[in-house]
Amino acid sequence: MEKLKELKELLASLETSAETLRRLIAELEQAERNPAIPPQPFEEAFFLTRNPSGFKGRRPVSVLLPDGQRVITPTWKKVAEAVMKHCNQDQTKHDALMKLRNRIQGRDRVLLSSSVTGMRSPLVIDQGLYLETHYDTESLLRILTGRILDAVGYDYSRIQVTVRSR
């Protein structure tokens, strides 16, 4: 009886290890299909957790996502688009974003909306999901991280933004 219990525990441990190995293999295969392009000599990479005022006056080049994908983003609006679309890929986060629509207000406009009505510079994230992007760099990044991504529980700590070196 004791031997049977030990064997069942060993089997459960092996199944957990096999699941971990499958996940690691899938991540490596994904990395091979989308190899990360490291920052170029004329670029500097900063984590999105950096104080948004540190990005003021800087030109974005790309966003480096946690899965190793590099998205070319020549404008701050494109940075917001890349991060929001990555967040929206997770079904749980998508549902949270959809619930958050029309509930986050700026001074004059809704920041995350179900329609483009009343927006000056709407960014389409998904069908029925729009982000207002008519803000300066610092404000846009504060809204993106502090008011939206934090509210849906999205971990952006491993996302980097590359900017042109000064």
N, C-alpha and C positions, 0 to 999 in steps of 0.2 A: 504494500500500500504506500509506504514511504517512497519507494523507488518510482512508482507511478507519478506521485506528486512532483518529485524532482524532475522527471522527464517532461512533464507538462510545463513546469516553470522554465526549463531550458528551451523548450519549443517556443514559448511566448517571447523569451529573450531573443531567440534567433529571428522570429518574425519581426520584432521591433528593429533589429539590426538590419534585416533585409529591406525593410521599408525606408530606413535612413539611407542605405546604399542606393536604392532606386532613386530617391530624391536627389542625392549628390550626383549621380550619373546624369539625370535629366538636366540639372543645372550646368554641368560641364558640357553636355551636348548643346544646350542653348547658347552658352558662351562661345562655342566653336562656330555656331551659325551666325552669331552677331558679335564678332570680336570687338572688345572695347578698344577704342582708339584713344590712346593717352593724350593729355593736353600737349599741344604743340609748343615750340620754344617761345612763341609770341603770346602765349596764353597763360593765365593764372587760374587755378581752380579753387573755388571756395564752397564750403557746405552751405546749403540753403538755410541752415540754422543760424548763420551769421546775422548780426544786426543788419537789418535792411538798409540803414543809412550808409553802410559800407559799400553798397553797390551803386550809390548815387554817382552819376557822371561816368560810369563805366559802360562799355559796350559789350553785351553778351555775345558769345560765340556758339556755345552749345550747353546742353544739359546732359550730365552723366547720371543715368538712372541706376538704382541698386542692382538690377539684373545685368549690368554691364553695357546696356544699350546707350549709344551716344546719339542724341537728337540735335541737329543743327538748328540753332535759334538766334537769328540775327537781331531780334527785337525782344524787349521785355514781355510784350504781349505773347510772343511765341514761347517764351520760357513758361509763362503761366499756362498756356495751352498744353505744352508737353507734360507738365506736372499734373495738371487737372485730368488729362486724358489717361495718364498712368494710374492715378488714384481711382478714376471711374472704371477701370478694367476689373477691379475687385468688386464682386457682386454685393458684398456687405457694404462697402464704401459707396457704391452706386446708389443703393437703397437709402443710405444715410443722406447722400447729396440730394436725392429727390425729395426727401422729407424736409430738408433745409431750405428748399426753394421758396422764395417770396417771404422768408422770415428774417433775413439778414439785411438790414437797412443801412445805407450810407446817409449822408446828410440830405441829399436830394433824390437819390435813386436807390432802387433795390440792387444789391450786389450780386445775388445769385437768384435767377428768375426762371419761371416756366415759359416765358415769352420775351420777345425783344421789345415789347411795348415799353416806352419810357426810358430806354437805354440809349446812351450816346454812342458807345463803341462796344456792342455785344460780341462775345466770343462764344461760338457754338462748341459745347463740350459733348453733348449727346442730344438726341431728339428730346425736346422739351426741357433742356438744361442749358442755361446761358449765364455767362459771367460778364459783369461790367468791367471793362478794362481801361476806361478813360481816366487814368490816374498817372501821376508821376511814378518813377521807379520805386521809391521808398514806400509810398502809399499802396501801390499794387502788391508789393511783396508782403507788407504787413497784413493786408486784407486776405491775401492768398494763404499765408501760413497761420496767422493768429485768429482770423475770424472764420475761415472755412476748413482748412485741413485739420486744425486742432479740434474743431467742433465735430468732425466726423471720425476722429481718432486715427487719422492717417499718419504713419511714421515717415517723415521726410528727412530724418537725420542723416541718411546715407546718400541723399541726392546732392550732387555737386553742380555748380554753375561755373562754366569757364568764361572768362572775360578777357578782353584784349589787355595785354600788359601796357603799363604806362610808359 
